[in-house]
Amino acid sequence: MAWLRTSAYGLSDREREVVDLVVRGLSTKEISKTLFVSEYTLQDHLSNVFDKVGARGRRALVKRLYLDSLLA
């Protein structure tokens, strides 16, 4: 079900990986180490995700992708 929500926004595979780790509560540093990318590259991925989903931060992202569908 989570895959459907993220694919509905046209997220790339890498962006979906980032979202999954954000949802798990990992920090920027932890995510960048997990994905073997720099923190700057990770910030670019997050920025792209926020733009595609229409969120302004991590909390809003999680709310939009996961909580809004539960409350609807």
Backbone torsions as a table, in degrees:
resi	resn	phi	psi	omega
1	MET	NA	-41.5	179.3
2	ALA	-61.7	-37.3	178.9
3	TRP	-61.3	-40.0	178.9
4	LEU	-62.8	-41.4	-179.9
5	ARG	-65.0	-42.8	-178.6
6	THR	-73.5	-35.5	-179.7
7	SER	-71.3	-25.4	178.2
8	ALA	-62.8	-24.2	179.6
9	TYR	-94.7	1.4	178.1
10	GLY	73.8	31.3	179.4
11	LEU	-75.5	142.0	176.3
12	SER	-72.7	169.6	177.6
13	ASP	-58.0	-43.6	-179.4
14	ARG	-65.3	-41.1	178.8
15	GLU	-64.0	-36.5	176.1
16	ARG	-65.1	-38.1	176.4
17	GLU	-61.7	-43.9	179.6
18	VAL	-61.3	-46.5	-179.8
19	VAL	-59.5	-43.9	-179.8
20	ASP	-58.5	-41.9	-179.4
21	LEU	-73.5	-34.1	175.1
22	VAL	-62.6	-45.5	180.0
23	VAL	-60.5	-33.9	178.3
24	ARG	-74.1	-8.3	175.8
25	GLY	90.3	15.0	179.7
26	LEU	-72.8	148.3	177.2
27	SER	-77.7	169.3	176.9
28	THR	-57.2	-45.5	-179.2
29	LYS	-62.7	-44.0	-179.7
30	GLU	-64.8	-40.6	179.4
31	ILE	-66.4	-44.3	-179.1
32	SER	-62.1	-37.9	177.4
33	LYS	-68.5	-40.4	-179.3
34	THR	-63.4	-40.5	-176.8
35	LEU	-92.6	-1.3	-179.8
36	PHE	57.8	45.4	175.3
37	VAL	-129.8	161.9	177.4
38	SER	-73.0	161.2	177.6
39	GLU	-63.6	-30.8	177.8
40	TYR	-66.8	-42.5	177.7
41	THR	-63.9	-41.3	178.1
42	LEU	-62.0	-41.1	178.3
43	GLN	-62.1	-36.3	175.4
44	ASP	-62.7	-44.4	178.0
45	HIS	-61.0	-45.3	179.9
46	LEU	-62.3	-41.9	178.8
47	SER	-60.8	-42.6	177.8
48	ASN	-63.4	-42.2	178.6
49	VAL	-62.6	-47.2	-179.8
50	PHE	-58.9	-42.1	178.9
51	ASP	-63.0	-45.8	-177.3
52	LYS	-66.7	-37.6	-176.1
53	VAL	-87.9	-21.6	-178.3
54	GLY	82.1	33.4	179.1
55	ALA	-111.0	154.9	-178.8
56	ARG	-107.8	3.9	179.6
57	GLY	-176.7	179.7	-175.8
58	ARG	-63.8	-44.0	179.8
59	ARG	-62.1	-45.4	179.4
60	ALA	-63.8	-35.3	178.2
61	LEU	-63.0	-50.4	-179.8
62	VAL	-61.9	-42.8	179.1
63	LYS	-60.6	-47.5	-177.3
64	ARG	-64.0	-43.4	-175.3
65	LEU	-80.4	-32.9	-170.9
66	TYR	-118.8	-46.4	-174.8
67	LEU	-78.0	-36.6	-178.6
68	ASP	-60.1	-37.4	-179.4
69	SER	-70.9	-28.1	178.2
70	LEU	-75.7	-31.6	-177.4
71	LEU	-85.2	-16.2	-176.2
72	ALA	-77.1	NA	NA
